[in-house]
Amino acid sequence: MKPENKKIKILYCITKGNWGGAQKYVYDLATSLPKDTFDVSVLTGSDGVLVQNLQQAGIKTLTLANLSRDIHLFADFWAFFKIYKAIKKERPDIIHLNSSKMGFLGALAGRLLHIPKIIFTGHGWAFNEDRSNLQKKFIYLLHIITIALAHKTIAVSETTKNQILKNNPYAHKITVIRNGLAKINYLNKDEARQELVKKIPNTVEIGSRLWLGTISELHKSKGLKYMIEAMHLLDLDIDDRASLPILIIIGEGERREKLQERIDRYNLDDTVFLVGRIEEAEKYLKTFDIFTLTSITEALPYVILEAGQAGLPIIASGVGGIPEIITDMESGILIRPREPEEILRALEFLLDNPEKRQILSQNIQKKISTDFTMDTMVKRTMGLYN
């Protein structure tokens, strides 16, 4: 038994130390737990914005060099021993694992070290990505083993849970706890636009053009090429190019070059802009008139919650847990992934119906404020720690 005055030592573990949905989740939990009850540390496989933010918040961080997201058997063998050694040194009461690689390796290390409680959060399953069938089957098996090794697994949406239930003898270990959001201090539209316009070539005439936008890693799974294709189709449909909306894509990633090639091919260099990563990008959301997220796969993306809290009309792929946030034509518009023509129709509908944009904005803002709060997420997660 622990002495009553001894804090519960918890170690959050995540593969990458950059800034994305899973990293925000770790940051929110690590900084929200009661400090008189929990002693919190975070282990990451790389340095980055997450580590910087945690250190600013006074959270202890540990970084392992070169823990990649993809599977590399020899490198992963050594990564396992690094993780094992780090957990052994910290000797936490709880390890809370995030992301596929860290989930599997950390759960195995935790069991070998007899850690009292191992929690794994499935932010989305890697077998949903574009991979070979053999890779998908192997990754599915690794997920099942991770769930078996963990004492409890959190799925961030009902869809995420259902995707892992087939032939899963450990389904009883899975609990759905949706992502939640704290109140964001957004910049107003004028302030945000004054900053973002600096990232657009000064030769571009913006005038009264509407602003479309997204915040997204430039990754294949985000489906950004289909959004660019839709902008090309919209360009073909609009006679007056001066009335064509602009599209701002905030984020960075390995697909930048290919996306820019597509923009150039369609002569959209005065319409679609890759502005790179921006610190605290969510604060700029009110700059947009319409928000888009045209992903191929998602779990329960924070950026939809952030756009909804900002009161933006949203066009999003109806994948993963997104339909658990957005009711089609009531609090946003859902489209099928990989369908530029559907994105086009949704865009044209909202451009032609400003009153509908207002209704969608009000409805999604209300839903986020009542159903997706960070307080609820933290309290339910703490329930698994006890």
N, C-alpha and C positions, 0 to 999 in steps of 0.2 A: 504493500500500500504506500502511496505517496503521502508525504506530510501535507497537511491541509494548506499550508502557506506556500508550497512549492508550485511554481508555474509549470504548465504543460508545454513541453518543448516540441515545436512543430517545424518540420523542414519541408518547404515547397520545392518541387523539382520540375524543371522544364528544359526541353532540348535547346531552344534558341533564346538568346537574350535580346533579340530585337524588339520591335513593338508591333504587336498584332492583337487579335482578339484573345487568344490564350494568354498572352503576356499581360494584357489589361486585367483579365480575370485573376491572375496570380497577384498582380499589384493590388487590386481592390481588396482581395481577401487578406493579404499580408498586412495591409495598412489599416484594416477595419476591425481586426480582432481585438478584444479588450486587452490592453497592455498589462493589467493586473492579474490576468489569468493565463496568457500565452506568452511564451518566449519564441519569437519567430525568426527564422532564417530562410534564405532562398538560394537554391543551387541551380545554376544554369550551365548550358554547354557552350556558351560564347558570351563575350562582352556585348554591350549595346545599350539602347535607350532604356530598356527595362532595368538593367543594373544601375544606370545613372539615376533613374527616378527612385528606385528603392533606396539607394544610398542617401539621396537628398531627404528621404522620408525617415532616415535613421534605422533602416532595416539592414541587418547583417546579410551580406551576399558572399557566395562562393562560386568561382567560375572555373570550369574545366575547359581546357583548350581543345578546339577541333572536334567537338561532338556534332557530327553532321546529321541532317534530317533523314537522308536516304540510307539504304541498307548497304553496308560495306563490311563483310564478315570479319576480316582481319582487324580493321579499325574498331569495329564494334566490340570485339573480344577485349581489346585494351580499354575501350571506353567503359565496359562493365567493371573492370577492376578499379578504375578511377572513381566511378560512382560508389562502388562497394566501400572503397577506402574512405571516401568523404562521409558517407552515412555512418560508417563505423566510428569515425572520429567525432562526429556530432552527437551520436547516440540519441536521436530524437524519440519522443513517445509516439509521434505520429509522422508519417511521411505522406504528403499529398502530391501525387504525380500528375503531370500534365504533358500531353502530346505522346504520340505513339512510341517513338524511340525511348524516351525517358520512362514512359509507362512500363514497358516490358523489362528493360534493364533494371530500373529502380525497384520494381515489384519483386523481381528475382533476388536482388541484393537484400531487400528488406526482409524477405522470408528467411534467407540464409542467416541474417543477423538477428532474427527473432524480434523484429520491431513490433510492438504491441498492436499498432493499428496502421494499415496501409489503405489509403484512399486513392482512387484513380478517377480522373475526370476525362471523359471522352468528348472532346470539343468537335469531333467530326472524325469519320473513319477514313483512313488512307485508301481503303479498297474502293471508295467511291470515285477516286481520281482516275484519269485516263492512264491505264496501265494494261499490261498483258493479262490474260486470264490466269496464267500461272502465278504471276506476281500477286494478283488480287486474292487468290486462294491462300497463298502463303501468308500474306498480311492479315487476312481474316483469321487464320489459325493463331497468329501471334496475338491478335486482339483477344481471342478467346482465352489463351493462356494467361494474358495479363489480367483479365477479369477473374480468372480462377485464383491467381496468386493474391490479388487484392482482397481486402476484407469487404470493401464496398466500392461500387463504381457509380459515378454520377454521369448521367446523360443530360445534356443541356436542352434537349427537347424530346417530345414524345416520338417524333420521327427518328431522331438519333437512336433512341432506345430500340425502336422497332426494327431498325436496320441491322441490329446485332443479335436479334432473338432467334433467327433460324438455326436449328440444330445446336442451340446453346444451352448446355445443361446447367449453366450458372446464371440464368436469367434472374433468379430470385435475388441476386446480389446488386441488381441495377436499380437506382433511384433517379427519377427525373427532378432536377432542380434547374429551372431556367435562369439564364443570365439576367442580372438586374443592373440598373443604372442609377447613379447618384445624380443630383441636380448639376447641370453643366452651366458655367458662366459664359454663354455665347457672346461673341462680338455682334453688334447690330449689323444690318446689311451694308450700310454705307462704310463702316469701319473695315469690315471684312473685304469688301470689294476694293477699297483703296490699297490694301495690302496685296491682294491676289493679282490685281491689274499690273503690278510691277513685274510679275512673272510672265506676262504676255508681251510679245513684241510690240513696241510702240507704233509700228506701222499698221497694226490691225485696227480697223474701224469697228468699235463696239456699239456706239450709239445707244439705241434703245433695245438692242437685241436681248432676248431672254437668256438666262444662264442655266444650263444644265450642269450637273456635277456628280462626281462620285469620289469616295475615298477608298482606295483599293490597292493591295499589293499587285504589282505587275506580274501576275502569275497566270499560267495557262488556265487554271481552274476558275479564275475570276471572269472569264468570258468577255473580256474587254474588246476583243476583235469583233464580236457580234454587235457591240454598241457602236463601234466605229463604222461598221457596215451599215447599221441603221441610219447613222448620220449621213452617210453617202446617199442612201435612198431618199432621205428627207431633202437633201440638197437637190436631187433630181426632180423632186415634186414641187419645190418652191421656185417660182419665177424670179422673185426679187431676192437676190442673195443677201442684201442688207438686212432682210428680215429673218435670215436663218439664225437660229439660236447658236450660241457657242457651247462647247463642252469642255469642262475643266476636269482633268483626272489627277487627283492628288495621290501620290504614292510612288514607290520605287520598286524595282525588281528585275529579274533576269529577262523579261519579255520586252523591255523598253525598246530595244533596237528594232525588233520585229513589228511592234505596234507603230513606231515612228515610220517605218517603211510603208505600212498600210495607210497611214495618214497622208504621206507624200503621194502614194499611188492614186489616191482619190482626190488629190488637190484640196485637202482640208486643212492645210497648214495655217489658214486664217480662221479656222473654226474649231478645231480640236487641239487641245494643249496638254501635254504631259509636263506638269509643273514640278514633279519630284516630291520628295518627302517634306512635309511641313510639321514642325513641332506643334503638338497639341492641335492637330488638324481639325478635330471635331468642333473647335471653337469658331471655325470659319463657315460652318454649315449654312448659316442664315444668308450667306451670299447667294445661294442657289434658289432658283424659282421652282426647279424640279430636281429631285434626287433619283439616281438610277443605281441599281446593283444587278447586273446581268450575269451572275455567276452560274457555273455549271454544277457546282456542288457547294453546299454550305451546311452548317449545323444550326446555330442560332446567332447570327452575326450581330455584334455590338453596334456596327455602323448603322444598321437599320433602326435600332433603338435610339441612337443618337440623332439620326435624321428625323425620326418621329417625334422625339422630345423637342426638337427645333421647330416642329410644325411645318414640315415640308411634305408636299405631295410626292409619293414614291411610286416608281415603277421598278419591280423586282422579279427575278425568276422565282417561280413557285417551287423551290427545291428545299430539302431539309426542313428545318423548323420555321422557315419564313412564313408559310401559311398559318402558323400558330401566332404570328404577330399581326399579319395583314389579312384582313378579309377582303377578297377581291371586289373592287368597285364600291367598297364601303369605307375602307381605311387605306386604300392604295390600289394599285393595279398589278396583278400577277400575270406574268407571261411564261411561256415554256422556254427552257434554256435552249441555246443554239438556234434561235429563231429571230433573225434580224427583222423580218417582215412584221412579226408580232410587236417587237419593240417600236417599229415605225408607227404601227396603228395606235399603240398606246400614247406615243409622243404626240401624234397628230390630234388625238382626242383631247388631250390635256391642253395643247396649244390653242385649240378651238373653243375650249370650254373653261374659261377662267373661274366661273362660279363653282364648277365641279372640283377644281384644284383647291378652292377654299374649303369645301366640305370635307374632302379627303384629309386635308391638313388638320382640321379641327378634330376629326374622329381619331386619327392616329395619335395625335398629341394626348388626347384624353386616355386612350388605351395604354400608352406607355406609362403615364403617370400613376395609373391604378394597378396594372398587372405586372409590371416589370421593374420593381424597385430593388435597389441594392440591399436595403435593409432586410427584405424578405429573403434574398439570396444568401446573405451572410448568416442570418438566423437559422435557416434550414440546413446550411452546410455545417454550422457549429453543432447542430443536432446529431450529425454523423460522427463528430469528434468525441462526443461524450460516451 
